[in-house]
Amino acid sequence: MASQPLIDHLTANALRTDGPFSLTSGGVSDWYVDARKTTFDGIGARHVGEAVLDVLGTGVQAVGGMTMGADPIAIATAMIAAERGRDLKAFSIRKQPKDHGTGGRLVGPIDPSMPLAVLEDTTTTGSSAVDAARYLIEQGFEIVQAIALVDRSNGEARKNFATLGIDHVALITPADLGFTS
């Protein structure tokens, strides 16, 4: 689903094949995508924002997810949306509540009346993004879509989101990067 320029940017800048690499899921792989090498790059971020916006549901009013991985994707998507005349907010979820300032875990100009999409950079199971979705649901938000930049879960992330009634979209799969899994 992703554009060839995004695949090319990830391949040239974020793909590592000098493993083995330990994955968040506990698995080990000979290849790894350090997506932040693309999402934190100006040209890469533009490609990411365009790709997310191309699959984003028309009713979605805000995008975000767990801090660090989702943050640059959400900002890039909101900026590309603004360039195209669409008002889209970005948000972030902290792993732990902040105990000073306004506190809490949720950051951004959103409220429960806004349909949301949860974003993730690279997923092996979807557990981090599912945790973000569960937290948002507990806070009264409606999650209408989940989007992974790179999904190496072999369908597991899609199944995990389906249990919450949320459609999951993978922009890039291992096959797009030249791998079988």
Secondary structure per residue as TSV (DSSP state, phi and psi in degrees):
chain	resnum	aa	ss	phi	psi
A	1	M	-	360.0	-21.7
A	2	A	-	-79.6	157.1
A	3	S	-	-72.3	154.4
A	4	Q	H	-61.2	-38.3
A	5	P	H	-59.0	-35.8
A	6	L	H	-68.7	-45.3
A	7	I	H	-59.1	-44.7
A	8	D	H	-61.8	-41.6
A	9	H	H	-65.2	-45.6
A	10	L	H	-61.3	-44.2
A	11	T	H	-62.2	-43.2
A	12	A	H	-76.0	-29.6
A	13	N	H	-117.8	-25.7
A	14	A	T	-118.2	-16.7
A	15	L	E	-84.2	128.7
A	16	R	E	-121.4	135.8
A	17	T	-	-123.8	20.7
A	18	D	S	-103.6	35.4
A	19	G	-	-66.1	-174.7
A	20	P	-	-84.5	151.1
A	21	F	E	-123.0	137.9
A	22	S	E	-84.5	130.6
A	23	L	-	-99.1	157.5
A	24	T	T	-55.5	-33.8
A	25	S	T	-69.4	-11.1
A	26	G	S	99.2	-11.0
A	27	G	-	-76.9	171.7
A	28	V	E	-125.9	140.5
A	29	S	E	-139.1	150.9
A	30	D	S	-79.1	-13.6
A	31	W	-	-130.1	156.5
A	32	Y	E	-151.1	142.5
A	33	V	E	-111.3	112.3
A	34	D	-	-90.0	80.1
A	35	A	T	-57.3	-25.2
A	36	R	H	-65.1	-18.9
A	37	K	H	-67.6	-19.5
A	38	T	H	-103.4	-46.0
A	39	T	H	-68.6	-23.5
A	40	F	T	-97.5	6.8
A	41	D	S	-101.8	136.3
A	42	G	H	-54.8	-50.1
A	43	I	H	-68.5	-43.9
A	44	G	H	-61.2	-43.3
A	45	A	H	-61.1	-38.8
A	46	R	H	-61.6	-45.9
A	47	H	H	-60.7	-41.6
A	48	V	H	-63.5	-50.2
A	49	G	H	-58.7	-41.4
A	50	E	H	-65.5	-42.8
A	51	A	H	-65.6	-42.5
A	52	V	H	-65.2	-46.7
A	53	L	H	-60.7	-33.4
A	54	D	H	-64.5	-26.8
A	55	V	H	-108.2	-5.1
A	56	L	S	-70.2	132.3
A	57	G	-	-58.2	144.2
A	58	T	T	-66.0	-25.1
A	59	G	T	-84.8	-9.9
A	60	V	-	-67.6	131.5
A	61	Q	-	-109.9	-13.2
A	62	A	E	-153.6	149.0
A	63	V	E	-131.1	146.5
A	64	G	E	169.6	-170.2
A	65	G	E	176.6	-155.7
A	66	M	E	-64.3	139.3
A	67	T	T	-59.2	151.6
A	68	M	T	82.4	-67.9
A	69	G	T	-63.9	-44.7
A	70	A	S	-85.2	-23.4
A	71	D	H	-55.3	-54.9
A	72	P	H	-66.8	-28.9
A	73	I	H	-67.3	-44.1
A	74	A	H	-64.3	-44.8
A	75	I	H	-64.8	-45.1
A	76	A	H	-61.3	-41.7
A	77	T	H	-65.6	-43.6
A	78	A	H	-63.6	-37.6
A	79	M	H	-69.2	-43.6
A	80	I	H	-64.1	-40.0
A	81	A	H	-59.1	-44.6
A	82	A	H	-61.2	-40.9
A	83	E	H	-61.1	-29.6
A	84	R	T	-95.2	7.5
A	85	G	T	84.6	15.3
A	86	R	-	-107.1	128.0
A	87	D	-	-82.9	110.0
A	88	L	-	-133.9	129.9
A	89	K	E	-95.7	156.9
A	90	A	E	-116.7	150.8
A	91	F	E	-145.2	166.9
A	92	S	E	-140.4	147.4
A	93	I	E	-116.9	122.1
A	94	R	E	-74.7	151.0
A	95	K	E	-69.7	-33.6
A	96	Q	E	-129.5	146.9
A	97	P	E	-63.6	143.5
A	98	K	E	-82.5	137.2
A	99	D	S	-100.9	12.9
A	100	H	S	-137.5	175.2
A	101	G	T	61.5	-133.8
A	102	T	T	-83.0	-8.6
A	103	G	-	69.1	-167.7
A	104	G	E	78.5	-176.5
A	105	R	E	-109.8	-24.2
A	106	L	E	-95.1	129.4
A	107	V	E	-126.5	132.5
A	108	G	S	134.5	164.1
A	109	P	S	-84.2	60.3
A	110	I	-	-125.2	160.3
A	111	D	-	-144.7	163.6
A	112	P	T	-61.1	-8.9
A	113	S	T	-79.2	-8.5
A	114	M	S	-96.8	122.4
A	115	P	-	-66.0	136.6
A	116	L	E	-117.6	158.3
A	117	A	E	-121.0	134.8
A	118	V	E	-94.8	132.9
A	119	L	E	-112.8	154.6
A	120	E	E	-149.8	145.6
A	121	D	E	-78.5	-62.7
A	122	T	E	-130.0	133.1
A	123	T	E	-124.1	138.6
A	124	T	S	-111.4	-23.1
A	125	T	S	-138.2	-20.8
A	126	G	S	87.8	1.7
A	127	S	H	-61.6	-39.4
A	128	S	H	-65.4	-46.4
A	129	A	H	-69.8	-34.4
A	130	V	H	-64.6	-41.6
A	131	D	H	-59.5	-42.0
A	132	A	H	-62.4	-44.0
A	133	A	H	-62.8	-44.4
A	134	R	H	-60.6	-43.0
A	135	Y	H	-60.5	-46.6
A	136	L	H	-62.9	-40.2
A	137	I	H	-62.2	-42.7
A	138	E	H	-60.4	-28.3
A	139	Q	T	-87.2	1.9
A	140	G	T	95.2	11.3
A	141	F	-	-89.9	153.7
A	142	E	-	-101.7	121.1
A	143	I	E	-100.3	119.1
A	144	V	E	-104.8	-11.8
A	145	Q	E	-162.0	148.6
A	146	A	E	-126.7	137.6
A	147	I	E	-131.9	127.3
A	148	A	E	-108.7	132.5
A	149	L	E	-62.7	-53.9
A	150	V	E	-126.0	122.4
A	151	D	E	-115.2	108.0
A	152	R	-	-109.6	26.7
A	153	S	S	-88.5	-3.6
A	154	N	T	54.6	39.9
A	155	G	T	91.5	-9.7
A	156	E	H	-64.4	-41.5
A	157	A	H	-61.9	-43.6
A	158	R	H	-58.5	-44.5
A	159	K	H	-64.4	-42.1
A	160	N	H	-63.1	-39.5
A	161	F	H	-72.8	-34.2
A	162	A	H	-59.7	-33.0
A	163	T	T	-63.9	-20.2
A	164	L	T	-99.4	0.8
A	165	G	T	75.4	27.2
A	166	I	-	-114.2	129.6
A	167	D	E	-72.2	133.1
A	168	H	E	-113.1	130.6
A	169	V	E	-118.3	129.2
A	170	A	E	-103.5	121.8
A	171	L	E	-75.4	-40.1
A	172	I	E	-135.9	136.5
A	173	T	-	-115.9	168.2
A	174	P	G	-53.1	-37.0
A	175	A	G	-60.0	-35.0
A	176	D	G	-64.8	-24.1
A	177	L	G	-100.4	2.1
A	178	G	T	93.7	18.7
A	179	F	-	-119.8	155.2
A	180	T	-	-86.0	-27.8
A	181	S	-	-166.1	360.0
